[in-house]
Amino acid sequence: MPIVIEELTAEITVETGDDVGGEIRPADSDAAAAATLELLALAHEREQRLAVD
């Protein structure tokens, strides 16, 4: 599942460059993309917690 989460996150984020400072953000500041990115971040965090437990 982590690979799927990373692929989906990459699909809705802009390229990280010097102007972005390496932070992940929605491609067009679209509300739907932002919400999806937030859900993916939560899913990734939970996946990591499950791996530790």
Sequence and secondary structure as in RCSB ss.txt:
>XXXX:A:sequence
MPIVIEELTAEITVETGDDVGGEIRPADSDAAAAATLELLALAHEREQRLAVD
>XXXX:A:secstr
 HHHHHHHHHHTB    TTTTT   BTT  HHHHHHHHHHHHHHHHHHHHHH 
